[in-house]
Amino acid sequence: MDKQPTQFNDRAALIAHVKTLSPGLGDETASAIEGGRAAGEALLAAIDPAAYGSSRNFLDGAVTRLSPYIRHGIVTLNEVRNRALEMGDAKLIEKFIQELGWRDFWQRIYAQNPDWIWHDIEAYKTGFSADDYADTLPDDITDGETDSAAMNHFITELKTSGYLHNHARMYLAAYIVHWRRVKWQCGARFFLTHLLDGDPASNNLSFQWVASTFANKPYFFNLDNLQKFAAMQAPCDFHHNKCFAGSYDDLALRLFPHMEGA
Ligand SMILES: Cc1cc2nc3c(=O)[nH]c(=O)nc-3n(C[C@H](O)[C@H](O)[C@H](O)COP(=O)(O)OP(=O)(O)OC[C@H]3O[C@@H](n4cnc5c(N)ncnc54)[C@H](O)[C@@H]3O)c2cc1C
């Protein structure tokens, strides 16, 4: 194999070189997320763990966007934890430290149970069996042309930037598995194809949690929730997101008609 250059005059030259290595890429533009230690350190310096605690569920909340750097070992989880601990009141940064803990937790589960990554850990608790879920992702999902403008926004963001906020990942995963009744494995594969932080443990075990094959109940949401947390970032109006309208009880009946207690 040819030795690859490691020095480039600028980012455009690097991107042009990568394109020559992947002729199938077409005209897609590169993600705006820059790699490398300097970019990771800049994000680390800017973390605000106290604001994170109260705003992290909002798509415009004080999240760090550090996941691609952590995933590829450019910034370590310990560094992030230590930086947060330096920043003050332990009570205020508790939520932030807990979320870092989730990453560590998923890694440990994966190390102990490598076969849980692609296989259902338990049965679905939705009233459906695995056979009721489709084996392929419909084209309108991969193309970002579904009947939900918010989901289309998230799909486009996933494909163009390689990053999604945690809540957007939960919404899109739930839409794929519960509204479209597609096996979680298809959604997980789609995410891993595009995420710059794509990680089998965090991604696939989170998908199993949403699906309910690694949880006591399925995760789903309604339009009120979407509008509360995502309206600043994505088109969440009723007319372009009708499938999510209704109370949680109504939606449970629609999505899971055979589920006990729905
Ligand atoms: C369906 C689904 C798929 C996901 N796929 C991935 C994936 O492939 N790779 C990945 O790194 N994370 C994944 N996550 C977890 C989480 O969404 C991302 O780590 C987080 O959104 C990354 O953005 P951030 O760096 O701004 O996170 P922040 O909210 O700023 O959190 C800081 C760091 O803590 C860790 N973290 C925070 N929340 C979680 C969480 N719920 N689970 C695990 N780690 C967490 C991450 O390392 C993150 O970088 C997934 C979650 C869901 C629901």
Ligand as a Chemical Component Dictionary entry (heavy atoms), coordinates in Angstrom:
data_LIG
# 
_chem_comp.id                   LIG 
_chem_comp.type                 NON-POLYMER 
_chem_comp.pdbx_formal_charge   0 
_chem_comp.three_letter_code    LIG 
# 
loop_
_chem_comp_atom.comp_id 
_chem_comp_atom.atom_id 
_chem_comp_atom.alt_atom_id 
_chem_comp_atom.type_symbol 
_chem_comp_atom.charge 
_chem_comp_atom.model_Cartn_x 
_chem_comp_atom.model_Cartn_y 
_chem_comp_atom.model_Cartn_z 
_chem_comp_atom.pdbx_ordinal 
LIG C1  C1  C 0 -29.839 6.167  19.349 1  
LIG C2  C2  C 0 -28.554 6.695  19.942 2  
LIG C3  C3  C 0 -27.358 6.475  19.290 3  
LIG C4  C4  C 0 -26.144 6.945  19.861 4  
LIG N1  N1  N 0 -24.957 6.677  19.194 5  
LIG C5  C5  C 0 -23.789 7.089  19.739 6  
LIG C6  C6  C 0 -22.558 6.810  19.086 7  
LIG O1  O1  O 0 -22.493 6.147  18.046 8  
LIG N2  N2  N 0 -21.410 7.295  19.668 9  
LIG C7  C7  C 0 -21.421 8.008  20.834 10 
LIG O2  O2  O 0 -20.341 8.431  21.297 11 
LIG N3  N3  N 0 -22.575 8.265  21.471 12 
LIG C8  C8  C 0 -23.766 7.830  20.964 13 
LIG N4  N4  N 0 -24.935 8.110  21.619 14 
LIG C9  C9  C 0 -24.896 8.769  22.938 15 
LIG C10 C10 C 0 -25.028 10.307 22.896 16 
LIG O3  O3  O 0 -26.128 10.658 22.113 17 
LIG C11 C11 C 0 -23.777 10.965 22.331 18 
LIG O4  O4  O 0 -22.617 10.523 23.003 19 
LIG C12 C12 C 0 -23.865 12.496 22.515 20 
LIG O5  O5  O 0 -25.041 12.991 21.961 21 
LIG C13 C13 C 0 -22.646 13.122 21.841 22 
LIG O6  O6  O 0 -22.764 14.521 21.821 23 
LIG P1  P1  P 0 -21.903 15.443 22.783 24 
LIG O7  O7  O 0 -20.483 15.077 22.682 25 
LIG O8  O8  O 0 -22.290 16.847 22.496 26 
LIG O9  O9  O 0 -22.459 14.950 24.185 27 
LIG P2  P2  P 0 -22.601 15.676 25.592 28 
LIG O10 O10 O 0 -24.051 15.682 25.900 29 
LIG O11 O11 O 0 -21.888 16.961 25.636 30 
LIG O12 O12 O 0 -21.906 14.648 26.591 31 
LIG C14 C14 C 0 -20.487 14.632 26.812 32 
LIG C15 C15 C 0 -19.964 13.240 26.519 33 
LIG O13 O13 O 0 -20.572 12.292 27.402 34 
LIG C16 C16 C 0 -20.836 11.085 26.722 35 
LIG N5  N5  N 0 -22.295 10.878 26.671 36 
LIG C17 C17 C 0 -23.255 11.805 26.890 37 
LIG N6  N6  N 0 -24.476 11.249 26.827 38 
LIG C18 C18 C 0 -24.274 9.940  26.561 39 
LIG C19 C19 C 0 -25.149 8.825  26.397 40 
LIG N7  N7  N 0 -26.488 8.941  26.515 41 
LIG N8  N8  N 0 -24.600 7.613  26.106 42 
LIG C20 C20 C 0 -23.258 7.469  26.015 43 
LIG N9  N9  N 0 -22.373 8.480  26.175 44 
LIG C21 C21 C 0 -22.881 9.700  26.460 45 
LIG C22 C22 C 0 -20.282 11.233 25.318 46 
LIG O14 O14 O 0 -18.969 10.706 25.285 47 
LIG C23 C23 C 0 -20.281 12.745 25.119 48 
LIG O15 O15 O 0 -19.330 13.176 24.193 49 
LIG C24 C24 C 0 -26.168 7.647  21.084 50 
LIG C25 C25 C 0 -27.390 7.877  21.725 51 
LIG C26 C26 C 0 -28.575 7.429  21.159 52 
LIG C27 C27 C 0 -29.874 7.696  21.868 53 
# 
loop_
_chem_comp_bond.comp_id 
_chem_comp_bond.atom_id_1 
_chem_comp_bond.atom_id_2 
_chem_comp_bond.value_order 
_chem_comp_bond.pdbx_ordinal 
LIG C1  C2  SING 1  
LIG C2  C3  SING 2  
LIG C2  C26 DOUB 3  
LIG C3  C4  DOUB 4  
LIG C4  N1  SING 5  
LIG C4  C24 SING 6  
LIG N1  C5  DOUB 7  
LIG C5  C6  SING 8  
LIG C5  C8  SING 9  
LIG C6  O1  DOUB 10 
LIG C6  N2  SING 11 
LIG N2  C7  SING 12 
LIG C7  O2  DOUB 13 
LIG C7  N3  SING 14 
LIG N3  C8  DOUB 15 
LIG C8  N4  SING 16 
LIG N4  C9  SING 17 
LIG N4  C24 SING 18 
LIG C9  C10 SING 19 
LIG C10 O3  SING 20 
LIG C10 C11 SING 21 
LIG C11 O4  SING 22 
LIG C11 C12 SING 23 
LIG C12 O5  SING 24 
LIG C12 C13 SING 25 
LIG C13 O6  SING 26 
LIG O6  P1  SING 27 
LIG P1  O7  DOUB 28 
LIG P1  O8  SING 29 
LIG P1  O9  SING 30 
LIG O9  P2  SING 31 
LIG P2  O10 DOUB 32 
LIG P2  O11 SING 33 
LIG P2  O12 SING 34 
LIG O12 C14 SING 35 
LIG C14 C15 SING 36 
LIG C15 O13 SING 37 
LIG C15 C23 SING 38 
LIG O13 C16 SING 39 
LIG C16 N5  SING 40 
LIG C16 C22 SING 41 
LIG N5  C17 SING 42 
LIG N5  C21 SING 43 
LIG C17 N6  DOUB 44 
LIG N6  C18 SING 45 
LIG C18 C19 SING 46 
LIG C18 C21 DOUB 47 
LIG C19 N7  SING 48 
LIG C19 N8  DOUB 49 
LIG N8  C20 SING 50 
LIG C20 N9  DOUB 51 
LIG N9  C21 SING 52 
LIG C22 O14 SING 53 
LIG C22 C23 SING 54 
LIG C23 O15 SING 55 
LIG C24 C25 DOUB 56 
LIG C25 C26 SING 57 
LIG C26 C27 SING 58 
# 
